[in-house]
Amino acid sequence: MPCSAAIAAMANEILARDRVTFRSIKAHGALDDIVVRADIRVDGGPPPVGDRVRYFRMHYSTITGWIMDYETTVVAYYLNIF
């Protein structure tokens, strides 16, 4: 498993390409606590690291807007109905 600095460097390299797209974004849950399903593409294909479909737990703050808390699982996505 690469260290955090290496992951950050890879993320910055991918974002610098300016070809990161989201094929779809869906969400389950309440406005203040949701799980987001994102289908991520890099240069039209799957990301070089990690899965194509990822799940993120997020919450909303009136001061900062949407904040990603952490990456989560497909189970959390389907269990977060309300």
N, C-alpha and C positions, 0 to 999 in steps of 0.2 A: 504494500500500500504506500503510495507516494506521500511525502510530507505535505503539510498545508501550504508551504511556500511554493512547492512544485505544482500543486493543484492550482494555486492562484496564478502562476505563470502560464499554465496551459489555458486557463479560462481567459486571461488577458489576450493571449495569442488568438484564440478562437474569436473573441469579440472584436479584435482589431481587423479581422477579415471583413467585417461588416456584412456577412452573409448568413447570419444566424436568424432563422425564422421559426415561427411557431405555427405548425400546421393546424393545431386546434388547442384551445384553452377552455376547460370546463371547471366548475366548482360545485362543491357540496357543503352545506352547513349554513350557519347563521352569519350575519354580516360581520360580527366581531370575532368569529372563530371559524375559518373555513379551511377546507383541504382542496387544493387546486391540482388538476390533472393537466399537464402540459406535454404536447407532442412536439419535440424539439428537432429541428433540422439544421445541419451545418453544410453549406454549399450544396443543398438539395438532397443530402444523404443523412445517415445517422451520425450522431456526434462521435468523435474519435475516442472519447472516454465516457463510459457509462451507458445507460440505457436510453433509447429513443424517447420513451414515455416515462415521465417522472412525476412524482407527487410531492407537494409542498404544503405544510401547515402554515397558514398566514393569519394575521389579525390586522384590524384597522385602528389607526390612531388619528385623532383629529389634528394633531400637531405634525406628525411625520407622514401620514398617509398609510399605504399598505406596507406591511413589514413581513418578510419571510422569517418564520421562527426556525424551521428546520425541514430537511427532506424527510418524508415519511413513506408509508407503504400503500399499496392498492387497497388493503384491508381497511386502513384508516379512512380512505376516500369513500368507500361504500358504507362504512358504519357511521360516518358523520352526516346523517340525514337532516337533522334539524339545526 
